[in-house]
Amino acid sequence: MLSTTRITLAALPMAALALGLSGCDSPAEEQVEEQAEAIDESYEAQADVVESLAEGAPEQEQEAAEQRADELRERGENIKDHLEEAADEEL
């Protein structure tokens, strides 16, 4: 029983290392995720500009600008999600 315990204890650090490494992203995957985040932030900034330009405009124009801004934010989020999923699957 003592030798089994020693083998088990010796295997624990290796198992922990293997589990830790399985959760790490490759450098390529990290780069894709950073680019995906930058793209999403760029769409967010565009949406903010659209809303800012509509401030003080008639209500109908403001509502149209808000809708356009929401579409931009959604598009950015969709692109980010797609790139991150592709990186997870392929890298």
N, CA, C and O of each residue as an XYZ file, in Angstrom:
364
protein
N       0.818     -1.188      0.000
C       0.000      0.000      0.000
C       0.864      1.255      0.000
O       0.513      2.258     -0.621
N       1.975      1.196      0.686
C       2.862      2.347      0.764
C       3.422      2.699     -0.611
O       3.513      3.876     -0.959
N       3.797      1.684     -1.397
C       4.346      1.963     -2.728
C       3.274      2.527     -3.654
O       3.579      3.367     -4.501
N       2.049      2.091     -3.516
C       0.951      2.636     -4.315
C       0.730      4.103     -3.971
O       0.497      4.925     -4.858
N       0.802      4.426     -2.701
C       0.643      5.810     -2.270
C       1.761      6.676     -2.827
O       1.514      7.798     -3.268
N       2.990      6.168     -2.811
C       4.124      6.932     -3.349
C       3.960      7.167     -4.848
O       4.231      8.261     -5.342
N       3.519      6.144     -5.565
C       3.313      6.289     -7.012
C       2.220      7.314     -7.273
O       2.356      8.164     -8.153
N       1.136      7.233     -6.507
C       0.041      8.181     -6.670
C       0.509      9.602     -6.374
O       0.208     10.529     -7.125
N       1.239      9.768     -5.287
C       1.744     11.095     -4.934
C       2.728     11.618     -5.973
O       2.762     12.816     -6.252
N       3.519     10.731     -6.539
C       4.471     11.135     -7.569
C       3.748     11.544     -8.853
O       4.225     12.409     -9.588
N       2.615     10.930     -9.117
C       1.872     11.224    -10.340
C       1.053     12.508    -10.232
O       0.712     13.097    -11.258
N       0.736     12.948     -9.041
C      -0.101     14.136     -8.872
C       0.481     15.392     -9.514
O      -0.247     16.091    -10.219
N       1.755     15.711     -9.304
C       2.283     16.916     -9.960
C       2.214     16.834    -11.484
O       1.944     17.836    -12.146
N       2.454     15.664    -12.035
C       2.383     15.506    -13.496
C       0.951     15.704    -13.984
O       0.723     16.345    -15.010
N      -0.007     15.158    -13.252
C      -1.409     15.328    -13.630
C      -1.812     16.796    -13.534
O      -2.512     17.310    -14.407
N      -1.376     17.460    -12.486
C      -1.690     18.882    -12.330
C      -1.070     19.697    -13.459
O      -1.707     20.612    -13.981
N       0.152     19.382    -13.837
C       0.819     20.075    -14.931
C       0.070     19.853    -16.243
O      -0.134     20.793    -17.011
N      -0.334     18.627    -16.494
C      -1.070     18.320    -17.724
C      -2.386     19.083    -17.769
O      -2.753     19.627    -18.811
N      -3.092     19.127    -16.659
C      -4.352     19.871    -16.623
C      -4.110     21.364    -16.808
O      -4.884     22.039    -17.487
N      -3.060     21.874    -16.221
C      -2.740     23.288    -16.368
C      -2.393     23.655    -17.793
O      -2.821     24.696    -18.291
N      -1.628     22.818    -18.446
C      -1.239     23.093    -19.826
C      -2.415     22.980    -20.779
O      -2.465     23.692    -21.782
N      -3.353     22.107    -20.487
C      -4.492     21.944    -21.384
C      -5.348     23.200    -21.419
O      -6.070     23.418    -22.392
N      -5.289     24.028    -20.388
C      -6.066     25.254    -20.356
C      -5.349     26.440    -20.967
O      -5.951     27.506    -21.101
N      -4.094     26.300    -21.339
C      -3.318     27.412    -21.889
C      -3.618     27.603    -23.369
O      -3.772     26.641    -24.121
N      -3.696     28.866    -23.766
C      -3.856     29.181    -25.177
C      -2.480     29.246    -25.818
O      -1.504     29.649    -25.185
N      -2.416     28.847    -27.071
C      -1.164     28.975    -27.804
C      -0.937     30.460    -28.103
O      -1.881     31.248    -28.049
N       0.291     30.849    -28.413
C       0.544     32.255    -28.765
C      -0.309     32.716    -29.952
O      -0.776     33.854    -29.980
N      -0.505     31.840    -30.917
C      -1.326     32.206    -32.076
C      -2.775     32.439    -31.659
O      -3.423     33.379    -32.120
N      -3.273     31.569    -30.779
C      -4.651     31.716    -30.310
C      -4.810     33.007    -29.506
O      -5.813     33.707    -29.641
N      -3.829     33.315    -28.679
C      -3.878     34.556    -27.905
C      -3.875     35.771    -28.821
O      -4.575     36.750    -28.562
N      -3.086     35.710    -29.896
C      -3.025     36.827    -30.835
C      -4.370     37.017    -31.540
O      -4.835     38.145    -31.700
N      -4.987     35.921    -31.958
C      -6.295     36.015    -32.609
C      -7.316     36.607    -31.641
O      -8.122     37.452    -32.030
N      -7.286     36.170    -30.392
C      -8.231     36.688    -29.405
C      -8.008     38.175    -29.142
O      -8.971     38.919    -28.958
N      -6.754     38.616    -29.123
C      -6.465     40.044    -28.953
C      -6.985     40.844    -30.141
O      -7.552     41.923    -29.969
N      -6.792     40.315    -31.343
C      -7.284     40.997    -32.539
C      -8.808     41.029    -32.550
O      -9.410     42.032    -32.935
N      -9.427     39.939    -32.129
C     -10.887     39.880    -32.070
C     -11.421     40.929    -31.103
O     -12.416     41.596    -31.385
N     -10.757     41.070    -29.969
C     -11.163     42.078    -28.978
C     -10.992     43.482    -29.551
O     -11.842     44.345    -29.329
N      -9.908     43.722    -30.283
C      -9.673     45.036    -30.892
C     -10.744     45.356    -31.933
O     -11.207     46.494    -32.022
N     -11.132     44.363    -32.710
C     -12.191     44.567    -33.708
C     -13.495     44.925    -33.013
O     -14.187     45.857    -33.421
N     -13.828     44.186    -31.966
C     -15.054     44.455    -31.218
C     -15.030     45.868    -30.634
O     -16.032     46.582    -30.688
N     -13.894     46.267    -30.081
C     -13.771     47.614    -29.514
C     -13.899     48.685    -30.591
O     -14.423     49.768    -30.328
N     -13.427     48.395    -31.798
C     -13.540     49.352    -32.890
C     -15.006     49.545    -33.297
O     -15.431     50.667    -33.572
N     -15.770     48.463    -33.334
C     -17.204     48.580    -33.630
C     -17.916     49.335    -32.506
O     -18.825     50.125    -32.762
N     -17.505     49.093    -31.279
C     -18.081     49.804    -30.132
C     -17.813     51.305    -30.260
O     -18.701     52.116    -29.998
N     -16.609     51.671    -30.655
C     -16.260     53.084    -30.829
C     -17.074     53.714    -31.958
O     -17.527     54.853    -31.839
N     -17.261     52.976    -33.051
C     -18.081     53.482    -34.152
C     -19.510     53.721    -33.686
O     -20.130     54.723    -34.043
N     -20.026     52.797    -32.889
C     -21.385     52.939    -32.367
C     -21.494     54.178    -31.484
O     -22.486     54.905    -31.546
N     -20.484     54.413    -30.671
C     -20.481     55.603    -29.811
C     -20.494     56.881    -30.646
O     -21.175     57.847    -30.300
N     -19.739     56.886    -31.747
C     -19.703     58.057    -32.629
C     -21.075     58.286    -33.257
O     -21.554     59.419    -33.304
N     -21.703     57.227    -33.734
C     -23.033     57.344    -34.344
C     -24.013     57.960    -33.346
O     -24.787     58.850    -33.696
N     -23.975     57.484    -32.109
C     -24.878     58.027    -31.087
C     -24.540     59.478    -30.753
O     -25.437     60.300    -30.564
N     -23.266     59.787    -30.680
C     -22.852     61.158    -30.355
C     -23.284     62.144    -31.432
O     -23.730     63.251    -31.129
N     -23.151     61.740    -32.674
C     -23.532     62.624    -33.774
C     -25.030     62.887    -33.805
O     -25.467     63.911    -34.329
N     -25.815     61.981    -33.255
C     -27.267     62.129    -33.268
C     -27.788     62.938    -32.079
O     -28.969     63.282    -32.036
N     -26.920     63.243    -31.121
C     -27.364     64.030    -29.965
C     -27.872     65.391    -30.425
O     -27.227     66.070    -31.223
N     -29.022     65.773    -29.919
C     -29.614     67.053    -30.285
C     -30.434     66.999    -31.560
O     -31.098     67.975    -31.909
N     -30.398     65.881    -32.256
C     -31.187     65.720    -33.478
C     -32.636     65.415    -33.092
O     -32.919     65.088    -31.939
N     -33.541     65.521    -34.049
C     -34.926     65.138    -33.766
C     -34.999     63.688    -33.251
O     -34.141     62.859    -33.555
N     -36.030     63.417    -32.479
C     -36.158     62.117    -31.815
C     -36.090     60.947    -32.795
O     -35.467     59.927    -32.501
N     -36.717     61.090    -33.938
C     -36.719     60.010    -34.927
C     -35.295     59.704    -35.398
O     -34.935     58.539    -35.570
N     -34.501     60.725    -35.603
C     -33.110     60.527    -36.019
C     -32.279     59.905    -34.901
O     -31.407     59.074    -35.156
N     -32.550     60.308    -33.669
C     -31.846     59.721    -32.529
C     -32.160     58.233    -32.399
O     -31.269     57.424    -32.140
N     -33.427     57.879    -32.580
C     -33.818     56.472    -32.495
C     -33.162     55.653    -33.604
O     -32.710     54.531    -33.374
N     -33.113     56.225    -34.811
C     -32.459     55.529    -35.925
C     -30.969     55.355    -35.638
O     -30.390     54.314    -35.948
N     -30.357     56.371    -35.049
C     -28.934     56.288    -34.710
C     -28.697     55.236    -33.631
O     -27.721     54.488    -33.697
N     -29.571     55.175    -32.651
C     -29.444     54.156    -31.605
C     -29.557     52.749    -32.190
O     -28.824     51.839    -31.804
N     -30.491     52.594    -33.129
C     -30.651     51.284    -33.771
C     -29.390     50.928    -34.566
O     -28.916     49.793    -34.512
N     -28.861     51.889    -35.292
C     -27.630     51.661    -36.062
C     -26.469     51.331    -35.122
O     -25.664     50.446    -35.413
N     -26.386     52.035    -34.011
C     -25.322     51.777    -33.035
C     -25.454     50.370    -32.449
O     -24.458     49.667    -32.278
N     -26.677     49.971    -32.145
C     -26.898     48.613    -31.625
C     -26.469     47.559    -32.642
O     -25.881     46.538    -32.286
N     -26.774     47.824    -33.922
C     -26.371     46.889    -34.980
C     -24.848     46.800    -35.074
O     -24.296     45.712    -35.241
N     -24.178     47.935    -34.968
C     -22.712     47.938    -35.009
C     -22.132     47.146    -33.844
O     -21.214     46.346    -34.023
N     -22.668     47.372    -32.660
C     -22.177     46.637    -31.485
C     -22.391     45.135    -31.641
O     -21.519     44.331    -31.312
N     -23.560     44.775    -32.145
C     -23.853     43.352    -32.344
C     -22.926     42.741    -33.394
O     -22.443     41.621    -33.223
N     -22.680     43.474    -34.473
C     -21.784     42.975    -35.513
C     -20.378     42.762    -34.954
O     -19.749     41.739    -35.226
N     -19.890     43.717    -34.184
C     -18.566     43.581    -33.574
C     -18.491     42.382    -32.648
O     -17.511     41.636    -32.665
N     -19.515     42.197    -31.848
C     -19.552     41.060    -30.922
C     -19.597     39.735    -31.685
O     -18.931     38.771    -31.306
N     -20.385     39.693    -32.762
C     -20.471     38.465    -33.564
C     -19.136     38.125    -34.219
O     -18.732     36.963    -34.247
N     -18.460     39.130    -34.739
C     -17.149     38.899    -35.358
C     -16.167     38.386    -34.312
O     -15.434     37.426    -34.551
N     -16.160     39.034    -33.154
C     -15.260     38.614    -32.070
C     -15.532     37.161    -31.683
O     -14.604     36.359    -31.574
N     -16.804     36.826    -31.477
C     -17.158     35.456    -31.088
C     -16.729     34.451    -32.149
O     -16.198     33.387    -31.832
N     -16.965     34.799    -33.416
C     -16.600     33.897    -34.516
C     -15.089     33.660    -34.554
O     -14.639     32.522    -34.691
N     -14.318     34.722    -34.434
C     -12.857     34.586    -34.469
C     -12.342     33.773    -33.287
O     -11.456     32.933    -33.447
N     -12.893     34.021    -32.104
C     -12.452     33.275    -30.925
C     -12.812     31.795    -31.024
O     -12.019     30.933    -30.644
N     -14.004     31.502    -31.534
C     -14.397     30.100    -31.709
C     -13.504     29.414    -32.735
O     -13.083     28.275    -32.535
N     -13.216     30.107    -33.833
C     -12.349     29.528    -34.862
C     -10.949     29.285    -34.307
O     -10.331     28.263    -34.605
N     -10.451     30.212    -33.506
C      -9.121     30.044    -32.909
C      -9.107     28.861    -31.951
O      -8.144     28.094    -31.919
N     -10.172     28.712    -31.173
C     -10.248     27.583    -30.237
C     -10.245     26.248    -30.975
O      -9.641     25.278    -30.518
N     -10.924     26.209    -32.116
C     -11.047     24.956    -32.862
C      -9.805     24.628    -33.678
O      -9.440     23.460    -33.812
N      -9.151     25.654    -34.225
C      -8.105     25.396    -35.206
C      -6.687     25.645    -34.709
O      -5.735     25.154    -35.315
N      -6.522     26.390    -33.625
C      -5.155     26.708    -33.185
C      -4.791     25.950    -31.940
O      -3.680     26.095    -31.431
